[in-house]
């Protein structure tokens, strides 16, 4: 585990703004169930992430060459959100998006 993010939030936010953000089906369902949020709400929340929300960084369980950053954001758009994501092939991939 790393104590600082592997991915720059500046790059993460650029990928969101460039519409290069994919949310996996489980993360999409959890965001809808936990918060009533659609894809556009997830994107807005990602744009509001700050360095202080960083929790930890590690590697993907089934592929240690792929890094994953984890964020816990309290009171992000009035919700407590747990997010983890990776970047692959110049796309931001949201692996988890749920209530802390």
Short mmCIF file of the C-alpha atoms (twelve columns), coordinates in Angstrom:
data_MODEL
# 
_entry.id   MODEL 
# 
loop_
_atom_site.group_PDB 
_atom_site.id 
_atom_site.type_symbol 
_atom_site.label_atom_id 
_atom_site.label_alt_id 
_atom_site.label_comp_id 
_atom_site.label_asym_id 
_atom_site.label_seq_id 
_atom_site.Cartn_x 
_atom_site.Cartn_y 
_atom_site.Cartn_z 
_atom_site.pdbx_PDB_model_num 
ATOM 1   C CA . UNK A 1   0.000   0.000  0.000   1 
ATOM 2   C CA . UNK A 2   1.104   3.531  -0.787  1 
ATOM 3   C CA . UNK A 3   0.492   6.516  1.464   1 
ATOM 4   C CA . UNK A 4   -0.001  8.919  -1.438  1 
ATOM 5   C CA . UNK A 5   -2.117  8.706  -4.590  1 
ATOM 6   C CA . UNK A 6   -0.749  6.936  -7.612  1 
ATOM 7   C CA . UNK A 7   -2.887  9.064  -9.939  1 
ATOM 8   C CA . UNK A 8   -2.940  12.853 -10.012 1 
ATOM 9   C CA . UNK A 9   -6.360  14.339 -9.245  1 
ATOM 10  C CA . UNK A 10  -5.673  16.830 -12.013 1 
ATOM 11  C CA . UNK A 11  -5.482  13.954 -14.529 1 
ATOM 12  C CA . UNK A 12  -8.501  12.215 -12.980 1 
ATOM 13  C CA . UNK A 13  -10.594 15.379 -13.327 1 
ATOM 14  C CA . UNK A 14  -9.372  15.975 -16.878 1 
ATOM 15  C CA . UNK A 15  -10.515 12.477 -17.864 1 
ATOM 16  C CA . UNK A 16  -13.941 13.180 -16.331 1 
ATOM 17  C CA . UNK A 17  -14.223 16.485 -18.208 1 
ATOM 18  C CA . UNK A 18  -13.104 14.792 -21.446 1 
ATOM 19  C CA . UNK A 19  -15.893 12.197 -21.038 1 
ATOM 20  C CA . UNK A 20  -13.301 9.450  -20.586 1 
ATOM 21  C CA . UNK A 21  -14.870 8.076  -17.404 1 
ATOM 22  C CA . UNK A 22  -16.351 4.584  -17.191 1 
ATOM 23  C CA . UNK A 23  -18.351 3.460  -14.152 1 
ATOM 24  C CA . UNK A 24  -18.659 -0.289 -13.725 1 
ATOM 25  C CA . UNK A 25  -22.127 -1.743 -13.302 1 
ATOM 26  C CA . UNK A 26  -21.791 -2.512 -9.583  1 
ATOM 27  C CA . UNK A 27  -20.508 1.002  -8.786  1 
ATOM 28  C CA . UNK A 28  -23.323 2.537  -10.852 1 
ATOM 29  C CA . UNK A 29  -25.964 0.466  -9.028  1 
ATOM 30  C CA . UNK A 30  -24.507 1.299  -5.590  1 
ATOM 31  C CA . UNK A 31  -24.412 5.042  -6.383  1 
ATOM 32  C CA . UNK A 32  -28.054 4.882  -7.404  1 
ATOM 33  C CA . UNK A 33  -29.074 2.783  -4.384  1 
ATOM 34  C CA . UNK A 34  -27.008 4.639  -1.760  1 
ATOM 35  C CA . UNK A 35  -27.444 8.211  -3.024  1 
ATOM 36  C CA . UNK A 36  -29.976 8.230  -5.858  1 
ATOM 37  C CA . UNK A 37  -27.150 9.379  -8.144  1 
ATOM 38  C CA . UNK A 38  -26.910 8.866  -11.890 1 
ATOM 39  C CA . UNK A 39  -23.730 8.903  -14.003 1 
ATOM 40  C CA . UNK A 40  -23.733 12.707 -14.237 1 
ATOM 41  C CA . UNK A 41  -23.900 12.982 -10.418 1 
ATOM 42  C CA . UNK A 42  -20.949 10.609 -10.098 1 
ATOM 43  C CA . UNK A 43  -18.995 12.809 -12.501 1 
ATOM 44  C CA . UNK A 44  -19.855 15.945 -10.490 1 
ATOM 45  C CA . UNK A 45  -18.697 14.236 -7.300  1 
ATOM 46  C CA . UNK A 46  -15.405 13.168 -8.895  1 
ATOM 47  C CA . UNK A 47  -14.758 16.770 -9.922  1 
ATOM 48  C CA . UNK A 48  -15.174 17.809 -6.280  1 
ATOM 49  C CA . UNK A 49  -12.589 15.345 -4.903  1 
ATOM 50  C CA . UNK A 50  -9.764  16.995 -2.981  1 
ATOM 51  C CA . UNK A 51  -6.359  15.668 -1.863  1 
ATOM 52  C CA . UNK A 52  -7.650  15.551 1.742   1 
ATOM 53  C CA . UNK A 53  -10.130 12.848 0.665   1 
ATOM 54  C CA . UNK A 54  -7.335  10.430 -0.267  1 
ATOM 55  C CA . UNK A 55  -7.402  7.224  1.797   1 
ATOM 56  C CA . UNK A 56  -4.876  4.794  0.307   1 
ATOM 57  C CA . UNK A 57  -3.415  3.428  -2.889  1 
ATOM 58  C CA . UNK A 58  -2.667  -0.152 -3.855  1 
ATOM 59  C CA . UNK A 59  -2.689  -2.547 -6.768  1 
ATOM 60  C CA . UNK A 60  -5.555  -4.392 -8.396  1 
ATOM 61  C CA . UNK A 61  -6.100  -7.719 -6.642  1 
ATOM 62  C CA . UNK A 62  -5.873  -9.791 -9.824  1 
ATOM 63  C CA . UNK A 63  -3.243  -7.706 -11.620 1 
ATOM 64  C CA . UNK A 64  -0.528  -6.108 -9.485  1 
ATOM 65  C CA . UNK A 65  0.686   -4.028 -12.420 1 
ATOM 66  C CA . UNK A 66  -2.501  -1.907 -12.255 1 
ATOM 67  C CA . UNK A 67  -2.740  0.688  -9.492  1 
ATOM 68  C CA . UNK A 68  -5.941  1.650  -7.678  1 
ATOM 69  C CA . UNK A 69  -6.528  4.803  -5.609  1 
ATOM 70  C CA . UNK A 70  -9.064  4.843  -2.770  1 
ATOM 71  C CA . UNK A 71  -10.843 7.958  -1.504  1 
ATOM 72  C CA . UNK A 72  -13.162 8.562  1.439   1 
ATOM 73  C CA . UNK A 73  -14.967 11.846 1.042   1 
ATOM 74  C CA . UNK A 74  -17.174 12.989 3.900   1 
ATOM 75  C CA . UNK A 75  -19.925 15.485 3.080   1 
ATOM 76  C CA . UNK A 76  -19.200 15.336 -0.642  1 
ATOM 77  C CA . UNK A 77  -22.356 16.744 -2.211  1 
ATOM 78  C CA . UNK A 78  -24.001 16.111 1.197   1 
ATOM 79  C CA . UNK A 79  -23.037 12.423 1.225   1 
ATOM 80  C CA . UNK A 80  -20.222 10.304 2.689   1 
ATOM 81  C CA . UNK A 81  -18.689 8.581  -0.308  1 
ATOM 82  C CA . UNK A 82  -16.168 5.771  -0.689  1 
ATOM 83  C CA . UNK A 83  -14.628 5.642  -4.157  1 
ATOM 84  C CA . UNK A 84  -11.896 3.665  -5.774  1 
ATOM 85  C CA . UNK A 85  -10.673 3.946  -9.317  1 
ATOM 86  C CA . UNK A 86  -7.887  3.208  -11.737 1 
ATOM 87  C CA . UNK A 87  -6.763  4.529  -15.100 1 
ATOM 88  C CA . UNK A 88  -6.390  2.122  -18.005 1 
ATOM 89  C CA . UNK A 89  -5.920  2.937  -21.687 1 
ATOM 90  C CA . UNK A 90  -6.455  6.640  -20.944 1 
ATOM 91  C CA . UNK A 91  -9.855  6.019  -19.312 1 
ATOM 92  C CA . UNK A 92  -10.791 6.597  -15.694 1 
ATOM 93  C CA . UNK A 93  -12.492 3.442  -14.461 1 
ATOM 94  C CA . UNK A 94  -14.634 3.742  -11.339 1 
ATOM 95  C CA . UNK A 95  -14.511 0.383  -9.575  1 
ATOM 96  C CA . UNK A 96  -16.485 1.301  -6.454  1 
ATOM 97  C CA . UNK A 97  -18.773 4.173  -5.560  1 
ATOM 98  C CA . UNK A 98  -20.777 3.722  -2.380  1 
ATOM 99  C CA . UNK A 99  -21.612 5.070  1.048   1 
ATOM 100 C CA . UNK A 100 -18.757 5.082  3.580   1 
# 
